[in-house]
Amino acid sequence: MKIQPYVFFEGRCEEAIEFYRKTLGAEVTLMMRFKDNPEPPPPGTTPPGTENKIMHATVQIGESTVQMSDGRCQGSSKFSGFTLSIITQSEAEAERIFTALGDGGKVNMPLTKTFFSPRFGMLYDRFGVSWMVLVQ
């Protein structure tokens, strides 16, 4: 069994993928737009003008796979009740990733020394996704 996060960006998926490419070195391994669906959805199930939005993407970030979509393209994503955690091997890597993810976002807890890690911090990125960054 494998559990993979599936994150819906409600119309900002392509922007999010580009951001994660720059900040985390993400690589797209699969991408399908709504217009490429071999079985078009019933009329009225996707808003007009969304044919170029991302129906499904599989993104490799380090050793992890994250699936992404524009979802129903309703404009505002609401991420709550979970966080994505990045475990780094060095303080310098943690600092770089934390700073990059925090660009345009909101820091909840700055990177600091804790009893369980030499560097640990929490933030929301510019899309509202919650992240924890720590050094193993």
DSSP file with accessible surface (Angstrom, degrees, kcal/mol):
  #  RESIDUE AA STRUCTURE BP1 BP2  ACC     N-H-->O    O-->H-N    N-H-->O    O-->H-N    TCO  KAPPA ALPHA  PHI   PSI    X-CA   Y-CA   Z-CA
    1    1 A M              0   0  229      0, 0.0     2,-0.4     0, 0.0     0, 0.0   0.000 360.0 360.0 360.0 144.5    0.0    0.0    0.0
    2    2 A K        -     0   0  160      2,-0.0     2,-0.5     0, 0.0     0, 0.0  -0.998 360.0-154.2-136.5 138.2    1.1    3.5   -0.8
    3    3 A I        +     0   0  152     -2,-0.4     0, 0.0     2,-0.0     0, 0.0  -0.960  16.7 178.6-113.3 128.8   -0.4    6.8    0.3
    4    4 A Q        -     0   0   62     -2,-0.5    62,-0.1    60,-0.1     2,-0.1  -0.995  29.7-116.2-128.6 136.9    0.2    9.9   -1.9
    5    5 A P        -     0   0   48      0, 0.0    62,-2.7     0, 0.0     2,-0.5  -0.417  21.5-159.8 -68.6 143.8   -1.1   13.4   -1.4
    6    6 A Y  E     -a   67   0A  83     60,-0.2     2,-0.5    -2,-0.1    62,-0.2  -0.977  11.9-165.2-125.2 113.3   -3.5   14.7   -4.0
    7    7 A V  E     -a   68   0A   5     60,-3.0    62,-1.7    -2,-0.5     2,-0.6  -0.879   8.6-154.2-111.6 128.0   -3.6   18.5   -3.9
    8    8 A F  E     -a   69   0A  94     -2,-0.5    62,-0.2    60,-0.2    70,-0.2  -0.890   9.1-175.5-104.0 121.4   -6.3   20.6   -5.7
    9    9 A F    >   -     0   0    3     60,-3.1     3,-1.3    -2,-0.6    68,-0.2   0.326  31.5-134.3-100.4   3.6   -5.3   24.1   -6.6
   10   10 A E  T 3  S-     0   0   34     59,-0.3    65,-1.5     1,-0.3    61,-0.2   0.823  83.3 -23.4  49.0  43.7   -8.7   25.3   -7.9
   11   11 A G  T 3  S+     0   0   15     43,-0.2    -1,-0.3    63,-0.1     4,-0.1   0.305 127.7  80.5 111.5  -7.3   -7.4   26.9  -11.1
   12   12 A R    <>  +     0   0   94     -3,-1.3     4,-2.4    57,-0.2     5,-0.2   0.124  52.5 114.5-116.4  20.8   -3.8   27.7  -10.0
   13   13 A C  H  > S+     0   0    0      1,-0.2     4,-3.0     2,-0.2     5,-0.2   0.913  76.1  49.5 -62.2 -45.4   -2.2   24.2  -10.6
   14   14 A E  H  > S+     0   0   99      1,-0.2     4,-2.2     2,-0.2    -1,-0.2   0.923 112.4  48.8 -62.1 -41.2    0.1   25.2  -13.4
   15   15 A E  H  > S+     0   0   87      2,-0.2     4,-2.3     1,-0.2    -1,-0.2   0.914 112.0  49.7 -62.5 -42.2    1.4   28.2  -11.4
   16   16 A A  H  X S+     0   0    0     -4,-2.4     4,-2.8     2,-0.2     5,-0.2   0.927 108.9  51.6 -64.5 -44.0    1.9   25.9   -8.4
   17   17 A I  H  X S+     0   0    3     -4,-3.0     4,-2.2     1,-0.2    -2,-0.2   0.932 110.6  48.4 -59.9 -44.5    3.8   23.3  -10.4
   18   18 A E  H  X S+     0   0   78     -4,-2.2     4,-2.1    -5,-0.2    -1,-0.2   0.916 111.2  50.9 -63.2 -40.6    6.1   26.0  -11.8
   19   19 A F  H  X S+     0   0   14     -4,-2.3     4,-2.7     1,-0.2     5,-0.3   0.935 111.5  47.0 -61.3 -45.5    6.7   27.4   -8.2
   20   20 A Y  H  X S+     0   0    4     -4,-2.8     4,-2.1     1,-0.2     6,-1.8   0.805 107.9  57.2 -71.1 -26.7    7.6   23.9   -6.9
   21   21 A R  H  X S+     0   0  105     -4,-2.2     4,-1.1     4,-0.3    -1,-0.2   0.944 113.9  39.1 -62.1 -47.5    9.9   23.3   -9.9
   22   22 A K  H  < S+     0   0  161     -4,-2.1    -2,-0.2    -5,-0.2    -1,-0.2   0.889 126.0  34.4 -71.0 -42.5   11.8   26.4   -8.9
   23   23 A T  H  < S+     0   0   10     -4,-2.7    -3,-0.2    -5,-0.2    -2,-0.2   0.830 135.0  18.3 -85.8 -34.0   11.7   26.0   -5.1
   24   24 A L  H  < S-     0   0   24     -4,-2.1    38,-0.3    -5,-0.3    -3,-0.2   0.373  97.9-112.6-121.0  -0.4   11.9   22.2   -4.7
   25   25 A G     <  -     0   0   47     -4,-1.1    -4,-0.3    -5,-0.4    37,-0.2   0.792  50.8-177.9  71.0  26.9   13.2   20.9   -8.1
   26   26 A A        -     0   0    6     -6,-1.8     2,-0.4    -9,-0.1    35,-0.2  -0.252  12.6-154.6 -60.6 144.9    9.9   19.2   -8.8
   27   27 A E  E     -B   60   0A 133     33,-2.5    33,-3.3    35,-0.1     2,-0.5  -0.993  11.9-133.2-125.1 129.2    9.6   17.2  -12.0
   28   28 A V  E     +B   59   0A  41     -2,-0.4    31,-0.2    31,-0.2     3,-0.1  -0.681  25.4 174.0 -80.0 123.5    6.3   16.6  -13.8
   29   29 A T  E    S+     0   0A  87     29,-2.9     2,-0.3    -2,-0.5    30,-0.2   0.620  71.3  13.1-103.1 -17.4    6.1   12.9  -14.8
   30   30 A L  E     +B   58   0A  91     28,-1.4    28,-2.5     2,-0.0    -1,-0.4  -0.952  62.2 174.6-157.4 136.5    2.5   13.1  -16.1
   31   31 A M  E     +B   57   0A  62     -2,-0.3     2,-0.4    26,-0.2    26,-0.2  -0.964   1.3 178.2-147.0 130.9    0.2   16.0  -17.1
   32   32 A M  E     -B   56   0A  64     24,-2.8    23,-2.0    -2,-0.3    24,-2.0  -0.998  15.2-149.9-132.6 129.0   -3.3   15.9  -18.6
   33   33 A R  E >   -B   54   0A  51     -2,-0.4     3,-1.7    21,-0.3     4,-0.3  -0.567  31.8-108.4 -90.8 160.5   -5.4   18.9  -19.4
   34   34 A F  G >  S+     0   0   32     19,-2.1     3,-1.6    16,-0.4    18,-0.2   0.877 119.5  58.6 -56.5 -36.9   -9.2   18.9  -19.3
   35   35 A K  G 3  S+     0   0  124     16,-2.5    -1,-0.3    18,-0.3    17,-0.1   0.706 100.7  57.8 -67.4 -17.9   -9.3   19.2  -23.1
   36   36 A D  G <  S+     0   0   86     -3,-1.7    -1,-0.3    15,-0.3    -2,-0.2   0.427  73.7 125.7 -91.3  -0.1   -7.2   16.0  -23.4
   37   37 A N    <   -     0   0   38     -3,-1.6    -3,-0.0    -4,-0.3    -5,-0.0  -0.423  53.5-151.8 -62.4 121.0   -9.7   13.9  -21.5
   38   38 A P  S    S+     0   0  106      0, 0.0    -1,-0.2     0, 0.0    -3,-0.0   0.721  93.8  43.2 -68.9 -18.1  -10.6   10.9  -23.7
   39   39 A E  S    S-     0   0  157      0, 0.0    -2,-0.1     0, 0.0    -3,-0.1  -0.803  92.3-144.0-125.5  86.9  -14.0   10.7  -22.1
   40   40 A P        -     0   0  104      0, 0.0    -5,-0.1     0, 0.0    -6,-0.0  -0.169  24.4-108.3 -52.6 141.8  -15.3   14.3  -21.8
   41   41 A P        -     0   0   47      0, 0.0     3,-0.1     0, 0.0     5,-0.1  -0.264  44.0 -83.2 -68.0 159.5  -17.2   15.0  -18.7
   42   42 A P    >   -     0   0   87      0, 0.0     3,-1.8     0, 0.0     4,-0.3  -0.262  62.7 -81.5 -58.7 148.1  -21.0   15.5  -18.8
   43   43 A P  T 3  S+     0   0  133      0, 0.0     0, 0.0     0, 0.0     0, 0.0  -0.212 115.7  23.3 -52.4 138.0  -22.1   19.1  -19.8
   44   44 A G  T 3  S+     0   0   74      2,-0.3     0, 0.0    -3,-0.1     0, 0.0   0.359  91.6 101.6  89.1  -4.3  -22.0   21.5  -16.8
   45   45 A T  S <  S+     0   0   49     -3,-1.8    -1,-0.0     1,-0.1     0, 0.0   0.710  84.3  39.0 -88.5 -18.7  -19.5   19.6  -14.7
   46   46 A T  S    S-     0   0   47     -4,-0.3    -2,-0.3    -5,-0.1    -1,-0.1  -0.993  94.3-108.2-127.5 139.5  -16.6   21.8  -15.5
   47   47 A P    >   -     0   0   48      0, 0.0     3,-1.1     0, 0.0     4,-0.1  -0.280  43.2 -94.8 -62.4 147.9  -16.8   25.6  -15.9
   48   48 A P  T 3  S+     0   0  131      0, 0.0     0, 0.0     0, 0.0     0, 0.0  -0.288 109.4  31.7 -58.6 145.5  -16.5   27.1  -19.4
   49   49 A G  T 3  S+     0   0   54     -3,-0.1     3,-0.3     1,-0.0     0, 0.0   0.556  87.5 104.8  84.6   8.3  -13.0   28.2  -20.3
   50   50 A T    X   +     0   0   12     -3,-1.1     3,-2.0     1,-0.2   -16,-0.4   0.337  38.6 108.8-102.9   9.8  -11.2   25.5  -18.3
   51   51 A E  T 3  S+     0   0   99      1,-0.3   -16,-2.5   -17,-0.2   -15,-0.3   0.807  82.7  46.5 -59.8 -27.7  -10.2   23.3  -21.1
   52   52 A N  T 3  S+     0   0   80     -3,-0.3    -1,-0.3   -18,-0.2    -2,-0.1   0.464  91.3 104.9 -93.4  -0.5   -6.5   24.3  -20.7
   53   53 A K  S <  S-     0   0   78     -3,-2.0   -19,-2.1     1,-0.1     2,-0.6  -0.366  85.0 -92.8 -74.4 162.4   -6.5   23.8  -17.0
   54   54 A I  E     -B   33   0A   0    -21,-0.2    16,-3.1     1,-0.2    17,-0.4  -0.670  35.4-179.2 -87.0 117.2   -4.8   20.7  -15.5
   55   55 A M  E    S-     0   0A  43    -23,-2.0     2,-0.3    -2,-0.6    16,-0.2   0.863  75.4  -4.9 -76.7 -41.8   -7.1   17.8  -14.9
   56   56 A H  E     +B   32   0A  36    -24,-2.0   -24,-2.8    13,-0.1     2,-0.3  -0.963  62.1 176.4-156.2 137.4   -4.4   15.6  -13.4
   57   57 A A  E     -BC  31  68A   0     11,-2.1    11,-2.7    -2,-0.3     2,-0.5  -0.995  16.3-153.0-139.8 143.1   -0.6   15.9  -12.9
   58   58 A T  E     -BC  30  67A  25    -28,-2.5   -29,-2.9    -2,-0.3   -28,-1.4  -0.982  20.5-171.0-113.8 125.8    1.9   13.6  -11.2
   59   59 A V  E     -BC  28  66A   0      7,-2.7     7,-3.0    -2,-0.5     2,-0.6  -0.971  15.5-146.5-125.0 131.1    4.9   15.5   -9.8
   60   60 A Q  E     -BC  27  65A  58    -33,-3.3   -33,-2.5    -2,-0.4     2,-0.5  -0.858  16.6-180.0 -96.8 122.8    8.0   14.0   -8.4
   61   61 A I  E >   - C   0  64A  26      3,-3.1     3,-2.4    -2,-0.6     2,-0.2  -0.955  64.5 -54.2-123.2 107.2    9.6   16.0   -5.5
   62   62 A G  T 3  S-     0   0   64     -2,-0.5   -35,-0.1   -38,-0.3   -38,-0.0  -0.424 121.6 -20.2  60.4-124.9   12.7   14.3   -4.3
   63   63 A E  T 3  S+     0   0  193     -2,-0.2     2,-0.3    -3,-0.1    -1,-0.3   0.388 124.3  87.5 -92.3   2.4   11.8   10.8   -3.4
   64   64 A S  E <   - C   0  61A  75     -3,-2.4    -3,-3.1   -60,-0.0     2,-0.5  -0.770  64.3-142.6-110.9 150.8    8.1   11.6   -3.1
   65   65 A T  E     - C   0  60A  28     -2,-0.3     2,-0.4    -5,-0.2    -5,-0.2  -0.926  16.4-174.5-109.4 130.3    5.2   11.7   -5.6
   66   66 A V  E     - C   0  59A  11     -7,-3.0    -7,-2.7    -2,-0.5     2,-0.3  -0.993  13.3-147.8-123.2 130.6    2.5   14.4   -5.2
   67   67 A Q  E     -aC   6  58A  43    -62,-2.7   -60,-3.0    -2,-0.4     2,-0.3  -0.780  21.2-175.2 -97.5 144.9   -0.6   14.4   -7.4
   68   68 A M  E     +aC   7  57A   3    -11,-2.7   -11,-2.1    -2,-0.3     2,-0.3  -0.954  11.1 168.7-140.7 157.2   -2.1   17.7   -8.4
   69   69 A S  E     -a    8   0A   4    -62,-1.7   -60,-3.1    -2,-0.3   -59,-0.3  -0.980  43.6-123.3-158.8 161.0   -5.1   19.1  -10.2
   70   70 A D    >   -     0   0    1    -16,-3.1     3,-2.1    -2,-0.3     4,-0.3   0.504  50.9-165.7 -81.5  -7.9   -7.0   22.3  -10.9
   71   71 A G  T 3   -     0   0   13    -17,-0.4    -1,-0.3     1,-0.3   -18,-0.0  -0.308  62.6 -18.4  61.6-131.8  -10.0   20.5   -9.5
   72   72 A R  T 3  S-     0   0  127     -3,-0.1    -1,-0.3   -26,-0.1   -17,-0.0   0.319  86.6-124.1 -91.3   5.4  -13.3   22.2  -10.2
   73   73 A C    <   +     0   0   24     -3,-2.1    -2,-0.1     1,-0.1   -62,-0.1   0.884  57.4 151.2  55.5  46.0  -11.5   25.5  -10.9
   74   74 A Q        -     0   0  138     -4,-0.3     2,-0.3     2,-0.1    -1,-0.1   0.322  57.2-117.9 -95.4   8.2  -13.5   27.4   -8.4
   75   75 A G  S    S+     0   0   54    -65,-1.5     2,-0.5   -66,-0.0    -1,-0.1  -0.071  84.7  68.0  95.2 -36.4  -10.8   29.9   -7.6
   76   76 A S        -     0   0   75     -2,-0.3     2,-0.3     2,-0.0   -66,-0.1  -0.948  61.6-153.8-132.0 116.9   -9.9   29.4   -3.9
   77   77 A S        -     0   0   31     -2,-0.5     2,-0.5   -68,-0.2   -68,-0.1  -0.622   4.5-158.3 -83.5 144.4   -8.2   26.4   -2.4
   78   78 A K        -     0   0  179     -2,-0.3     2,-0.6   -70,-0.2   -70,-0.1  -0.917  11.5-178.2-125.7 100.8   -8.9   25.6    1.2
   79   79 A F        +     0   0   32     -2,-0.5     2,-0.3    49,-0.2    -2,-0.0  -0.897  20.1 145.0-100.5 117.5   -6.1   23.4    2.7
   80   80 A S        +     0   0  102     -2,-0.6     3,-0.1     1,-0.1    -2,-0.1  -0.995  45.9  33.6-150.6 153.4   -6.7   22.5    6.3
   81   81 A G  S    S+     0   0   89     -2,-0.3     2,-0.3     1,-0.2    -1,-0.1   0.532 105.7  60.4  84.4   5.9   -6.1   19.6    8.6
   82   82 A F        -     0   0   89      2,-0.0     2,-0.3    49,-0.0    48,-0.3  -0.983  56.3-160.5-154.1 164.2   -2.9   18.4    7.0
   83   83 A T        -     0   0   50     -2,-0.3     2,-0.4    46,-0.1    48,-0.2  -0.986  21.0-126.9-144.2 150.0    0.7   19.6    6.3
   84   84 A L  E     -d  131   0B  26     46,-2.9    48,-2.3    -2,-0.3     2,-0.5  -0.854  27.8-149.6 -96.0 136.5    3.4   18.4    3.9
   85   85 A S  E     -d  132   0B  60     -2,-0.4     2,-0.5    46,-0.2    48,-0.2  -0.921   8.9-162.4-114.7 130.9    6.7   17.7    5.6
   86   86 A I  E     -d  133   0B  27     46,-3.1    48,-2.3    -2,-0.5     2,-0.6  -0.960   5.6-161.4-112.4 123.7   10.1   18.1    4.0
   87   87 A I  E     -d  134   0B  93     -2,-0.5     2,-0.2    46,-0.2    48,-0.2  -0.922  13.7-170.3-106.8 119.2   13.0   16.3    5.7
   88   88 A T  E     -d  135   0B   1     46,-3.1    48,-2.8    -2,-0.6     3,-0.1  -0.620  27.5-136.6-106.0 168.6   16.4   17.6    4.7
   89   89 A Q  S    S+     0   0  137     -2,-0.2     2,-0.3    46,-0.2    46,-0.1   0.544  84.0  33.4 -99.5 -11.9   19.9   16.4    5.4
   90   90 A S  S  > S-     0   0   50     44,-0.1     4,-2.1     1,-0.1     5,-0.1  -0.980  71.6-123.6-144.8 157.8   21.5   19.8    6.3
   91   91 A E  H  > S+     0   0   97     -2,-0.3     4,-2.7     1,-0.2     5,-0.2   0.879 113.4  55.5 -65.2 -38.0   20.7   23.1    7.9
   92   92 A A  H  > S+     0   0   76      2,-0.2     4,-2.4     1,-0.2    -1,-0.2   0.913 108.4  47.5 -62.6 -42.2   21.7   24.9    4.7
   93   93 A E  H  > S+     0   0   70      2,-0.2     4,-2.6     1,-0.2     5,-0.3   0.917 111.7  50.6 -65.0 -41.8   19.2   22.9    2.7
   94   94 A A  H  X S+     0   0    0     -4,-2.1     4,-2.8     1,-0.2     5,-0.2   0.930 111.0  49.1 -61.0 -44.5   16.5   23.5    5.2
   95   95 A E  H  X S+     0   0   69     -4,-2.7     4,-2.5     2,-0.2     5,-0.2   0.929 112.2  48.0 -60.5 -46.5   17.2   27.2    5.2
   96   96 A R  H  X S+     0   0  127     -4,-2.4     4,-2.4     2,-0.2    -2,-0.2   0.947 115.9  42.9 -61.7 -48.3   17.1   27.4    1.4
   97   97 A I  H  X S+     0   0    8     -4,-2.6     4,-3.0     2,-0.2     5,-0.3   0.924 114.2  50.4 -66.0 -44.6   13.9   25.4    1.1
   98   98 A F  H  X S+     0   0   17     -4,-2.8     4,-1.9    -5,-0.3    -1,-0.2   0.935 112.9  46.2 -60.7 -45.9   12.1   27.3    3.9
   99   99 A T  H  X S+     0   0   95     -4,-2.5     4,-0.7    -5,-0.2    -1,-0.2   0.926 114.8  47.4 -62.8 -44.4   13.0   30.7    2.4
  100  100 A A  H >< S+     0   0   25     -4,-2.4     3,-0.9    -5,-0.2    -2,-0.2   0.931 113.8  45.8 -65.4 -46.1   12.0   29.6   -1.1
  101  101 A L  H 3< S+     0   0    0     -4,-3.0    25,-0.5     1,-0.2    -1,-0.2   0.842 109.4  57.1 -65.6 -31.8    8.6   28.1    0.0
  102  102 A G  H >< S+     0   0   17     -4,-1.9     3,-2.6    -5,-0.3     2,-0.5   0.626  74.6 116.2 -76.6 -11.6    7.9   31.2    2.2
  103  103 A D  T << S-     0   0   99     -3,-0.9    23,-0.4    -4,-0.7     3,-0.1  -0.424  97.6  -1.8 -62.2 111.0    8.2   33.6   -0.7
  104  104 A G  T 3  S+     0   0   61     -2,-0.5    -1,-0.3     1,-0.3    -2,-0.1   0.476 123.7  92.1  85.0   3.5    4.7   35.1   -0.9
  105  105 A G  S <  S-     0   0   32     -3,-2.6     2,-0.4    22,-0.1    -1,-0.3  -0.146  78.4 -97.2-109.1-154.1    3.5   32.9    1.9
  106  106 A K  E     -E  124   0B 136     18,-2.8    18,-3.0    -3,-0.1     2,-0.5  -0.984  22.4-138.4-138.9 124.4    3.2   33.1    5.7
  107  107 A V  E     +E  123   0B  67     -2,-0.4    16,-0.3    16,-0.2    18,-0.0  -0.680  18.1 179.1 -82.8 126.6    5.6   31.8    8.3
  108  108 A N  E    S+     0   0B  68     14,-2.1    15,-0.2    -2,-0.5    -1,-0.2   0.796  79.9   8.5 -90.3 -40.3    3.9   30.2   11.3
  109  109 A M  E    S-E  122   0B  55     13,-2.5    13,-2.1     3,-0.0    -1,-0.3  -0.925  82.0-129.9-143.8 114.6    7.1   29.2   13.1
  110  110 A P  E     -     0   0B  88      0, 0.0    10,-0.2     0, 0.0     2,-0.1  -0.226  44.3 -82.2 -59.8 156.3   10.5   30.4   11.9
  111  111 A L  E    S+     0   0B  18     10,-0.1     2,-0.3     8,-0.1    10,-0.2  -0.421  70.4 153.3 -59.5 128.9   13.3   27.8   11.5
  112  112 A T  E     -E  120   0B  61      8,-1.8     8,-1.9    -2,-0.1     2,-0.3  -0.968  49.1 -86.1-152.8 165.5   14.7   27.3   14.9
  113  113 A K        +     0   0  156     -2,-0.3     2,-0.3     6,-0.2     6,-0.1  -0.579  48.1 177.7 -76.7 136.1   16.5   24.6   17.0
  114  114 A T        -     0   0   24      3,-3.1     3,-0.5    -2,-0.3     5,-0.0  -0.827  46.2 -99.5-128.9 174.8   14.2   22.2   18.7
  115  115 A F  S    S+     0   0  199     -2,-0.3    -2,-0.0     1,-0.2    -1,-0.0   0.756 124.0  39.6 -68.0 -18.9   14.7   19.2   20.9
  116  116 A F  S    S+     0   0  102      1,-0.2    -1,-0.2     2,-0.0     3,-0.1   0.516 123.9  23.3-109.4  -6.1   14.1   16.9   17.9
  117  117 A S        -     0   0    5     -3,-0.5    -3,-3.1     1,-0.1    -1,-0.2  -0.976  62.0-132.0-158.2 143.6   15.9   18.8   15.1
  118  118 A P  S    S+     0   0   48      0, 0.0     2,-0.3     0, 0.0    -1,-0.1   0.756 105.7  21.8 -68.0 -20.5   18.7   21.4   14.7
  119  119 A R  S    S+     0   0   56     16,-0.3    16,-1.8    -6,-0.1     2,-0.3  -0.944  71.7 158.5-147.8 125.3   16.3   23.3   12.4
  120  120 A F  E     +EF 112 134B  20     -8,-1.9    -8,-1.8    -2,-0.3     2,-0.3  -0.991   7.6 157.9-145.7 135.6   12.5   23.1   12.3
  121  121 A G  E     - F   0 133B   0     12,-2.2    12,-2.6    -2,-0.3     2,-0.4  -0.987  23.5-145.3-154.7 161.5    9.9   25.5   11.0
  122  122 A M  E     +EF 109 132B  61    -13,-2.1   -13,-2.5    -2,-0.3   -14,-2.1  -0.984  25.5 153.9-131.6 143.7    6.4   25.7    9.7
  123  123 A L  E     -EF 107 131B   0      8,-2.4     8,-3.2    -2,-0.4     2,-0.4  -0.975  38.7-121.6-158.0 165.7    4.8   27.9    7.0
  124  124 A Y  E     -EF 106 130B  86    -18,-3.0   -18,-2.8    -2,-0.3     6,-0.2  -0.970  33.4-137.9-108.6 131.4    2.0   28.3    4.4
  125  125 A D    >   -     0   0    4      4,-2.5     3,-2.1    -2,-0.4   -23,-0.1  -0.187  38.8 -83.7 -79.1-178.1    3.2   28.8    0.9
  126  126 A R  T 3  S+     0   0   84    -25,-0.5    -1,-0.1   -23,-0.4   -22,-0.1   0.652 130.6  52.5 -63.8 -13.7    1.7   31.3   -1.5
  127  127 A F  T 3  S-     0   0   14      2,-0.1    -1,-0.3  -111,-0.1   -50,-0.2   0.462 120.4-105.6 -98.7  -5.5   -1.0   28.8   -2.4
  128  128 A G  S <  S+     0   0   27     -3,-2.1     2,-0.3     1,-0.3   -49,-0.2   0.483  70.4 146.0  93.5   4.7   -2.0   28.2    1.2
  129  129 A V        -     0   0    1      1,-0.1    -4,-2.5   -51,-0.0     2,-0.4  -0.597  47.2-128.5 -77.1 133.1   -0.4   24.7    1.4
  130  130 A S  E     - F   0 124B  16     -2,-0.3   -46,-2.9   -48,-0.3     2,-0.4  -0.678  30.1-175.9 -85.4 133.1    1.0   24.0    4.9
  131  131 A W  E     -dF  84 123B  11     -8,-3.2    -8,-2.4    -2,-0.4     2,-0.4  -0.969  18.8-161.7-129.9 144.8    4.6   22.9    5.1
  132  132 A M  E     -dF  85 122B  48    -48,-2.3   -46,-3.1    -2,-0.4     2,-0.4  -0.987  12.9-166.2-117.2 135.7    7.0   21.7    7.8
  133  133 A V  E     +dF  86 121B   0    -12,-2.6   -12,-2.2    -2,-0.4     2,-0.3  -0.988  17.2 159.7-123.5 129.3   10.7   21.8    7.1
  134  134 A L  E     -dF  87 120B  29    -48,-2.3   -46,-3.1    -2,-0.4     2,-0.5  -0.987  38.2-120.1-147.0 158.3   13.2   20.0    9.3
  135  135 A V  E      d   88   0B   8    -16,-1.8   -16,-0.3    -2,-0.3   -46,-0.2  -0.852 360.0 360.0 -96.8 133.8   16.6   18.6    9.4
  136  136 A Q              0   0  153    -48,-2.8   -19,-0.1    -2,-0.5   -49,-0.0  -0.459 360.0 360.0 -76.4 360.0   16.9   14.9   10.1
